[in-house]
């Protein structure tokens, strides 16, 4: 049987196709497969990271004598023009070129010729994409850290204005004990502070360089990977080439941290929704963060917190998707990993948008017409205090009072339960029971019990570290203000 020999493609054909594997194949990729496998229309957002990684790689190649200084200068020139083209919108992203990496490399080769082709020496798209995603995610984590600071600052500001406001604290959504509204808000500051710590910790593991691991086994070229890491501001170099190109732990870990942050947003959202309802009436959310009903003219709906609560499920879903994506992959790189980007990108976008709008909704904004800051949340202190009176919120205080008189706590607990039953039958608060009635439950009860049974007295009594007493709350506000700058 005669052997057929494929005609070698011309230099120009290689420049146009820019597919590193094209000489091996006897037929072009089908249009359906192109569309199915292409990632360029979502991974093009990595272009700045791709160019930064390429420039650091080229600088190292020149320093190591792997490419000439002339080629290095040409690559720098070409990348500068590509940057200008992308920023101006003139760059043509081509589906045929599959992804951001080949699109940029093909345009570089058009601009500077063989120097562009030499850029890929000592690297593969496997270590290139892992580097790009890490560089991109690092900068996004920095932005998210700033947004978390803004949200915490907004919450602290509202707390500082509401230290003396009494809110019914709940367990099981039943009135439990009175707390300072500021103390309640500071609980969320603690949550978001932990989120910021987690993000900073994730950043350390994101900020490690895979580049130079090539396809999976390293390279025969004398690369200086530490030099590239220093150029890119990365804290270290991946130590195993197989792990470097196939690891997506950093993306999963980030999405886990983002999911937990969104869960905290969702918990706050749930409370804002409840507090805004007519049955509670504790707060009002500014009109610019709410919507009306198409049929019920009296409605004002808390769409922002409701949507944030819904978007939390979306982010948690991305976490599950990424974990499932990785669970069955053998070493090293597999095409499955192309599916890491869209959930990661959407997680970043969703978290940033949510934090940004919540910081503004909580903290308010400056009205350009008046120059005055208008809060996004208005507090109805009277409604909160009235609600705190409805659930015998100071019952535990009466039990503590009796313990200080010498009763074992369990006996005091039982005594107060009888007192609450009596108050319920009289449809009054514990503080409204006559002293003689209270003394029927225990003779050691004296007139000073009424200070104990007051909401303000209950609040002030919890003057221990982490407690809700206004003095303690002010100390915590000062701590957070110092920490947040």
Secondary structure by P-SEA (a helix, b strand, c coil): cbbbbcccccaaaaaaacccccccccccccaaaaaaaccccccccaaaaaaaaaaaaaaaaaaaccccaaaaaaaaaaaaaaaaaaaaccbbbbcccccaaaaaaaaaaaacccccccccccccaaaaaaaaaaaaaaaaaaaaaaaaaaaaaaaaaaaaacccccccccccccccbbbbaaaaaaaaaaaaaaaaaaaaaaaaaacccccccccccccccccaaaaaaaaaccccccccaaaaaccaaaaaaaaaaaaaaaaaaaaaaaaaaaaacccccccccccccccccccccccccaaaaaaaaaaaaaaaaaaaaaaaaccccccccccccccccaaaaaaaaaaaaaaaaaaaaaaccccccccbbbbccccaaaaaaaaaaccccaaaaaaaaaaaacccaaaaaaaaaaaaaaaaaaccccccccaaaaaaacccccccccccccaaaaaaaccccccccaaaaaaaaaaaaaaac
